[in-house]
Amino acid sequence: MDEWTDRNARQAAARAEYERIMTTPSPEPISAYIDAGVIGYVFGEMWRRGVLTPRDRRWITLSCLGAVDSAFPIETHVYAALNSGDISGEEFDEFVLFFATQLGWPKASVLTTSGMTSSMKIAEQSGRQLAPLEFVPWTDPVSPEERHGRGDAAYEEIQGVAPPPPITAFRRDAQLDYLYGEIWARDASLTRRDRRVVSICCSAAVGADSSTREQLTAALANEELTYEELQEVVVHFAVYVGWILGRKLDDILIEVATQLDAV
């Protein structure tokens, strides 16, 4: 009997997946929440669906948990992401910087603290010294005119459309010059695809429909993610922020994909 027709085989496969993803022993199925929820659907089905890479799924998970301030899951998933080797210390560090621009430095501080704690724990478990991070430093200063030009060009390249008129201090200095000209454009350990996945999840997790729509449109138009991959983003996203927001993201994806004839 295989896992699709035998209860014991199904649970064994689900628990094995939990241990592979979380790099810790599976909890015993002692409640409906753990049996039908955590072990059953989350690890027995959702994490095993394919289409997306394990790296993609780590970014979705970490973005959603950071967005909803879920302390214990943040701790366990940051540890799992680093301990599994799916994400390196430098990649996680760059992710936290990018996440901070999406949902703020206070939320990002929770993630970076978990990253430091997890890295020290992993180093101790392996009996080695914790090496300092090799990170890309802040960009060199340039004149305001050059910074503005760089920000405008980065926005157009990344979003695929002309930048919005810089009619406020936020749009000029924070949005175009810093977020797009310096952070999105960093030649660091996150790919453009990684940043797009994080942006979509952060926007959708806080109900920022216009930003969600813009990021989905750019992802499809720039061929960073396919419609099939974005459908999987929605399924994974729903697990960590709930079906209500998942349905909303799904509706926006259908709308965007239909407009772009990508369905």
N, C-alpha and C positions, 0 to 999 in steps of 0.2 A: 504493500500500500504506500502511495506517495503522500506528500504533505497536503495535496488538494483534496484528498478523500479520507485521510486518517488524522484524527485530532492530535494524537501524540506526536506524529511525525511533523505536523504543522507547528506545534508548540516548540519542538526541538529545533526546527529550522529558524523560528523566530528568535529564540533565546541565543542561538549561535550568532545571528546577525547583530543582536544587541551587544554581545561581547566583542564582536569584530569592530563595530562602530565606536562603542564607548570605552573599549580597552579595559574593561573591568567586568567582574562576574555579573551575570544576569540576576535580577531580583527574582525571588520565588513568586509564582502567580497566586498570591494570597488574597486578591481582591478583584472585583470587576474592572476597576480602573487599570490595574497592572496587567491582568490577563487579557481582556478584550481591547484595552487601550494601548498601554505602553508596549508590552511585548507583542500583542497580537497585531494591531494595525500599524503603529508607528514604525516598529522595527521589522515586524514580520511581513509587512506589505510596502509601506511608503518608502522606506530607505532602500528597498530592493528593486524598485521599479525600473531602474536603468535610465536611459536617455541622457540624463545629466551625469556629470562626473562626480565622484566623491568630494572633490574640491568645491564644485558648484554648490553641493548640498551643505557643506560646512559653512560657506558664506551666507546662504539663506538662513540656516539655523542661528548662527551668531548674530546676524542682523536683526532677526525677529526677537531673539531673547534680549538683546541689548535695547531694542525699542520698547519692550514691555517691562523692563527692569525686573527680570525674573532671576533673582539672586542665585539660588542653588543650581538651577539648570545652566546658568551662565558658567558657574564654577566647573560643573562636570563636563560641559561641552567644550569649553576652552581647553581643559586638560585633555580630553579625548582627541580634539583636533591636532594638538601639538604632539601628544604621545603616539598617535597613529602614524605620524609623518606625513599626513595629507597636507598639512600647512606648517611651514617653518616659522621659527621665531621672528625672522625679518618680515615674512609675509603677514603674520598676525599683527606686528607692530604697524606696518603700513595700512593694514585694514582699519586699525583703531583710529589712526589719523584721519582716514577718509570718512569713517563712520562719524567722527566728531563733527565734520562739516555738514553731515546730513541731519543729525539729531542732537548735536550739542556736546560740548566738552564734559559736562557733568555725567551724562550717561556713558560717554566713552571712558571716563576715569574708572568706572566699575569694571569695564572690560580689560583695561590695561592692568589694573590691580590683579585680576584673575590670571592674566597672562604671566605676570611676574611670579605669582605664587605657584602656578602650574609649572613654569620653567624651572624654578628652584626644586620643586618636588621631583620632576623628571630627572634632573641632574643628580639629585641625591640618590634616587633609585638606581641609576646607572653607574654610580660611583665615580662621576667625573665632575670637574669644575664647570660652573656656569660661565659660558663665554659671553663677552659683551656683544651687543647687537651691531651688525654692520648696516647702518641705515644711510639713505641718501639725505644729505643736509638740505636745509632751506635754500632756495634758489638765490643766486647773487643779486644784490640790489641793482636796479636800473632806473633811468629817469622815468617820471610819471608818464610821459608820452609813449615811451617804449613799453612800459608795463600795460598801458591801456591797449596798445596795438596787439600785444601778445595775448591779452585776455580775450579780445574780440576774435582773433584768429583761432584761438583754442576752442571757444564756444562754437564757432561755425563748423570746425572740423569734427568736434565731438557730438554735437546735436544735429548736424546736417542742415541747419537753417541759419539765417542771419541772426546775430545777437539782438536781444531786445534793446530799445533805446535806453541809454544809461541816464535816466532822468532823476534818479535818487542816489544817495550815497551808498545804499545797500547794493543796488544794481551795478554801479560802477566799481566800487572798491571791494565789496565782499563777494558778490556773485561772479562778475566777469573777471576781475583782476586776480583775486585770490583763489576762489573755488575752481574756476576753469583754467585760468592762466598759469596757476602754480600747483594746484593739488591734482586735478584731473590729468594735467599734462606731465606729472612727475614720471621720470624714467626710473621707476623703482620696481619692486617685486610683485605688484598687482598688475594684471593685464587690463586692457580696456573692458573686456568681457567681465572680469571680476568686479570692477567698479560699477558696471551697469547692473549686474545682479544685485549688488548691495544697494544701489540707488533705488531700484524698483521696489525692493523689499522695505526699505526705510520709508519711502514715500507712501506706499500702500498701508503700512502698519499704523501710520498716524492719520490716515484718511485724506492725504493731500492729493486729491484727484487730478488736478491740473499737472502737477509734477509727475505723478504716476503715468499719466497719458503721454507726456513728453518723453519720458524715459523708455516706455514701451515702443513708441513710434521710432525713436532713434535706434533702439536695439534691432528692430526688424528692418528698417530702412538701410542701416549700415551693415546688415547681415552679421551681427555679433551673436545673435541667438535666433533660432528658427521658431516658427509658430509652435511646433511640437515641443521644443525645449521650454518655451515660455509657458505652455500648458502644464508642464511638470513643475516649473517654478511655482505656479499657483497651487498645485496639489501639496507641495512641500510647505509652502508658506501657510496654508490653511491649518496644518497640524500645529504650528507654533504660535499662531495668533487667533485661530478659530475659524470656523466655517463662515461666519457672518462677514468678516473682512475678506476671506477667501472668495466668497461669491461676488463681492464687490470688485475685487481685482479681476476675476474671471470675466465679469461683464465688460470692464474697461478693455481687457485684452481682446475680446470678441469684436468690440466696436472699432478698435484701432486696426486689428488685422483685416477686418472687412473693408475699411477705408483704403488700406494699402493693397487690397486684393491678395492677401497672404493666407487666407483661410483655405 
